[in-house]
């Protein structure tokens, strides 16, 4: 990677990590407080922060997509599409009557798209942050499990919350590895 591209890469992945911190921390808060019905307003505020973090994350992923090598572009596109689907999943949860099933299904589909992107990037010969992609790949598998559990009434909520907390922690750690500064 040339020097000017390395500087832009470092700035972009640093910004991505900050966006990931926003939606990961807010996501953990949402998952923790979802167990307590009287604190639903905290869950709603956290979900707005999650959606905002994902929107900013999407914008930075598009920037990253323009920096990766041509062989890695399709995998970066999978990530972008997965993030868009995840934003849709957050919105679908608020649809009366069908949100309880459409939201989790969209989470599962979004995680599958991101899983394909992370899988391709972790195997890439040219992608700089492929070590972080390995952890992100596992995080998406846990996210898929959380989406499946969230469809199950009562006990599924608890299991999904645990899965989503673990997923958010792993996403945070994975993107931290990707955001490590590349030497010029």
LOLO-14083 format. One record per residue (C-alpha): x negated, y negated, z. Coordinates in nm, 4 decimals. Each point is the difference from the previous one (the first is absolute). Example, Ala and Ser with C-alpha at 12.3 -4.5 7.8 and 13.67 -1.06 7.14 Angstrom:
<atoms>
@east = -1.2300 | north = 0.4500 | up = 0.7800
@east = -0.1370 | north = -0.3440 | up = -0.0660
</atoms>
This chain:
<atoms>
@east = 0.0000 | north = 0.0000 | up = 0.0000
@east = -0.1374 | north = -0.3427 | up = -0.0888
@east = -0.0642 | north = -0.2609 | up = 0.2700
@east = 0.2980 | north = -0.2279 | up = -0.0731
@east = 0.2324 | north = 0.3011 | up = -0.0118
@east = -0.1418 | north = 0.1312 | up = 0.3292
@east = 0.0755 | north = -0.3306 | up = 0.1740
@east = 0.3547 | north = 0.0014 | up = -0.1356
@east = 0.0372 | north = 0.3672 | up = 0.0992
@east = -0.1111 | north = -0.0751 | up = 0.3577
@east = 0.2436 | north = -0.2920 | up = 0.0281
@east = 0.2883 | north = 0.1968 | up = -0.1506
@east = -0.0459 | north = 0.3110 | up = 0.2155
@east = -0.0422 | north = -0.2222 | up = 0.3075
@east = 0.3331 | north = -0.1666 | up = -0.0799
@east = 0.1607 | north = 0.3407 | up = -0.0587
@east = -0.1181 | north = 0.1128 | up = 0.3421
@east = 0.1576 | north = -0.3072 | up = 0.1640
@east = 0.3298 | north = 0.0745 | up = -0.1767
@east = -0.0226 | north = 0.3620 | up = 0.1119
@east = -0.0563 | north = -0.1164 | up = 0.3596
@east = 0.3220 | north = -0.2057 | up = -0.0210
@east = 0.2239 | north = 0.2793 | up = -0.1269
@east = -0.1706 | north = 0.2756 | up = 0.2016
@east = 0.0278 | north = -0.1754 | up = 0.3357
@east = 0.3552 | north = -0.1134 | up = -0.0765
@east = 0.0833 | north = 0.3531 | up = -0.1154
@east = -0.1300 | north = 0.1496 | up = 0.3232
@east = 0.2062 | north = -0.2509 | up = 0.2009
@east = 0.3071 | north = 0.0864 | up = -0.2060
@east = -0.0541 | north = 0.3738 | up = 0.0487
@east = -0.0559 | north = -0.0381 | up = 0.3762
@east = 0.3023 | north = -0.2196 | up = 0.0636
@east = 0.2316 | north = 0.1994 | up = -0.2293
@east = 0.0437 | north = 0.2434 | up = 0.2909
@east = 0.1694 | north = -0.2696 | up = 0.2103
@east = 0.3382 | north = -0.1055 | up = -0.1442
@east = 0.0229 | north = -0.3233 | up = 0.2035
@east = -0.3215 | north = -0.1281 | up = -0.1563
@east = 0.1185 | north = 0.0270 | up = -0.3589
@east = -0.0683 | north = -0.3688 | up = -0.0536
@east = -0.3728 | north = 0.0646 | up = 0.0558
@east = 0.0163 | north = 0.2795 | up = -0.2577
@east = 0.1638 | north = -0.2383 | up = -0.2481
@east = -0.2687 | north = -0.2668 | up = 0.0517
@east = -0.2726 | north = 0.2640 | up = -0.0340
@east = 0.1606 | north = 0.1300 | up = -0.3200
@east = -0.0039 | north = -0.3513 | up = -0.1476
@east = -0.3723 | north = -0.0168 | up = 0.0838
@east = -0.0503 | north = 0.3428 | up = -0.1569
@east = 0.1745 | north = -0.1145 | up = -0.3195
@east = -0.2043 | north = -0.3232 | up = -0.0050
@east = -0.3211 | north = 0.1956 | up = 0.0511
@east = 0.0891 | north = 0.2400 | up = -0.2794
@east = 0.0785 | north = -0.2872 | up = -0.2382
@east = -0.3375 | north = -0.1630 | up = 0.0727
@east = -0.1625 | north = 0.3449 | up = -0.0242
@east = 0.1558 | north = 0.0486 | up = -0.3444
@east = -0.1357 | north = -0.3341 | up = -0.1220
@east = -0.3519 | north = 0.0881 | up = 0.1176
@east = 0.0242 | north = 0.3504 | up = -0.1484
@east = 0.0732 | north = -0.1605 | up = -0.3363
@east = -0.3199 | north = -0.2021 | up = 0.0471
@east = -0.1895 | north = 0.3183 | up = 0.0843
@east = 0.1473 | north = 0.1717 | up = -0.3047
@east = -0.1655 | north = -0.2623 | up = -0.2205
@east = -0.3391 | north = 0.0692 | up = 0.1653
@east = -0.0145 | north = 0.3796 | up = -0.0203
@east = -0.1643 | north = 0.1865 | up = -0.2844
@east = 0.2276 | north = 0.0889 | up = -0.2954
@east = 0.0081 | north = 0.3677 | up = 0.1045
@east = 0.1456 | north = -0.0997 | up = 0.3395
@east = 0.2719 | north = -0.2348 | up = -0.1284
@east = 0.2731 | north = 0.2705 | up = -0.0282
@east = -0.0541 | north = 0.0952 | up = 0.3645
@east = 0.0122 | north = -0.3639 | up = 0.1101
@east = 0.3297 | north = -0.0287 | up = -0.1909
@east = 0.1378 | north = 0.2980 | up = 0.1954
@east = -0.0874 | north = -0.1873 | up = 0.3202
@east = 0.1721 | north = -0.3168 | up = -0.1195
@east = 0.3135 | north = 0.1911 | up = -0.1030
@east = 0.0024 | north = 0.1857 | up = 0.3318
@east = -0.0188 | north = -0.3260 | up = 0.1933
@east = 0.2864 | north = -0.1468 | up = -0.2052
@east = 0.2089 | north = 0.3083 | up = 0.0756
@east = -0.0850 | north = -0.0316 | up = 0.3693
@east = 0.1238 | north = -0.3608 | up = 0.0003
@east = 0.3200 | north = 0.1282 | up = -0.1648
@east = 0.0257 | north = 0.2703 | up = 0.2691
@east = -0.0142 | north = -0.2627 | up = 0.2739
@east = 0.2826 | north = -0.1938 | up = -0.1663
@east = 0.2087 | north = 0.3132 | up = -0.0621
@east = 0.0073 | north = 0.0773 | up = 0.3723
@east = 0.2268 | north = -0.3024 | up = 0.0478
@east = 0.2641 | north = 0.1196 | up = -0.2493
@east = 0.3087 | north = 0.1056 | up = 0.1963
@east = 0.1167 | north = 0.3623 | up = -0.0202
@east = -0.2777 | north = 0.1294 | up = -0.2288
@east = -0.3117 | north = -0.1746 | up = 0.1339
@east = -0.0697 | north = 0.2771 | up = 0.2506
@east = -0.0626 | north = 0.2446 | up = -0.2880
@east = -0.1156 | north = -0.2258 | up = -0.2865
@east = -0.2655 | north = -0.1749 | up = 0.2116
@east = -0.1783 | north = 0.3201 | up = 0.1073
@east = 0.0239 | north = 0.1456 | up = -0.3515
@east = -0.1611 | north = -0.3137 | up = -0.1429
@east = -0.2736 | north = 0.0220 | up = 0.2696
@east = -0.0725 | north = 0.3570 | up = -0.1092
@east = -0.0197 | north = -0.0982 | up = -0.3685
@east = -0.2187 | north = -0.3034 | up = 0.0805
@east = -0.2383 | north = 0.2178 | up = 0.2024
@east = -0.0217 | north = 0.2487 | up = -0.2879
@east = -0.0998 | north = -0.2813 | up = -0.2393
@east = -0.2588 | north = -0.1316 | up = 0.2456
@east = -0.1186 | north = 0.3572 | up = 0.0607
@east = -0.0684 | north = 0.0399 | up = -0.3731
@east = -0.1892 | north = -0.3302 | up = -0.0057
@east = -0.2073 | north = 0.0817 | up = 0.3070
@east = -0.0706 | north = 0.3497 | up = -0.1335
@east = -0.1343 | north = -0.1361 | up = -0.3269
@east = -0.2104 | north = -0.2674 | up = 0.1691
@east = -0.1481 | north = 0.2396 | up = 0.2566
@east = -0.1211 | north = 0.2225 | up = -0.2857
@east = -0.1255 | north = -0.2905 | up = -0.2129
@east = -0.3649 | north = -0.0228 | up = -0.0929
@east = 0.0193 | north = -0.3794 | up = -0.0367
@east = 0.2271 | north = -0.1180 | up = 0.2836
@east = -0.2020 | north = -0.1709 | up = 0.2730
@east = 0.2258 | north = 0.0760 | up = 0.2986
@east = 0.0767 | north = 0.3660 | up = -0.0624
@east = -0.0887 | north = 0.1039 | up = 0.3574
@east = 0.2915 | north = -0.2080 | up = 0.1281
@east = 0.2272 | north = 0.1520 | up = -0.2629
@east = -0.0437 | north = 0.3442 | up = 0.1577
@east = 0.1549 | north = -0.1240 | up = 0.3257
@east = 0.2725 | north = -0.1886 | up = -0.1880
@east = 0.0860 | north = 0.3189 | up = -0.1897
@east = 0.0614 | north = 0.1849 | up = 0.3288
@east = 0.1978 | north = -0.2990 | up = 0.1325
@east = 0.2399 | north = 0.0251 | up = -0.2948
@east = 0.0605 | north = 0.3704 | up = 0.0700
@east = 0.0942 | north = -0.0965 | up = 0.3564
@east = 0.2202 | north = -0.2794 | up = -0.1414
@east = 0.1838 | north = 0.2518 | up = -0.2174
@east = 0.0575 | north = 0.2195 | up = 0.3070
@east = 0.1296 | north = -0.3058 | up = 0.1891
@east = 0.2399 | north = -0.0798 | up = -0.2836
@east = 0.1329 | north = 0.3555 | up = 0.0032
@east = 0.0390 | north = -0.0013 | up = 0.3795
@east = 0.1831 | north = -0.3348 | up = -0.0059
@east = 0.2859 | north = 0.1603 | up = -0.1923
@east = 0.0668 | north = 0.2403 | up = 0.2898
@east = 0.2361 | north = -0.1532 | up = 0.2602
@east = -0.1216 | north = -0.0668 | up = 0.3581
@east = -0.3168 | north = 0.2129 | up = 0.0361
@east = -0.1104 | north = -0.1077 | up = -0.3487
@east = -0.0166 | north = -0.3612 | up = 0.1145
@east = -0.2518 | north = 0.0886 | up = 0.2689
@east = -0.2093 | north = 0.2219 | up = -0.2278
@east = 0.0109 | north = -0.2579 | up = -0.2807
@east = -0.1069 | north = -0.2744 | up = 0.2415
@east = -0.3002 | north = 0.2039 | up = 0.1101
@east = -0.0933 | north = 0.0793 | up = -0.3611
@east = 0.0310 | north = -0.3648 | up = -0.1032
@east = -0.2165 | north = -0.1182 | up = 0.2908
@east = -0.2708 | north = 0.2508 | up = -0.0933
@east = 0.0341 | north = -0.0967 | up = -0.3669
@east = -0.0378 | north = -0.3723 | up = 0.0744
@east = -0.3101 | north = 0.0615 | up = 0.2141
@east = -0.1569 | north = 0.2114 | up = -0.2745
@east = 0.0885 | north = -0.2576 | up = -0.2673
@east = -0.1629 | north = -0.2690 | up = 0.2107
@east = -0.3173 | north = 0.2055 | up = 0.0473
@east = -0.0088 | north = 0.1097 | up = -0.3643
@east = 0.0271 | north = -0.3523 | up = -0.1385
@east = -0.2616 | north = -0.1138 | up = 0.2512
@east = -0.2401 | north = 0.2452 | up = -0.1642
@east = 0.0963 | north = -0.1239 | up = -0.3477
@east = -0.0520 | north = -0.3608 | up = 0.1114
@east = -0.3545 | north = 0.0600 | up = 0.1232
@east = -0.2229 | north = -0.2525 | up = -0.1714
@east = -0.1732 | north = 0.1220 | up = -0.3132
@east = -0.3642 | north = -0.1110 | up = -0.0164
@east = -0.0961 | north = -0.2172 | up = -0.2954
</atoms>
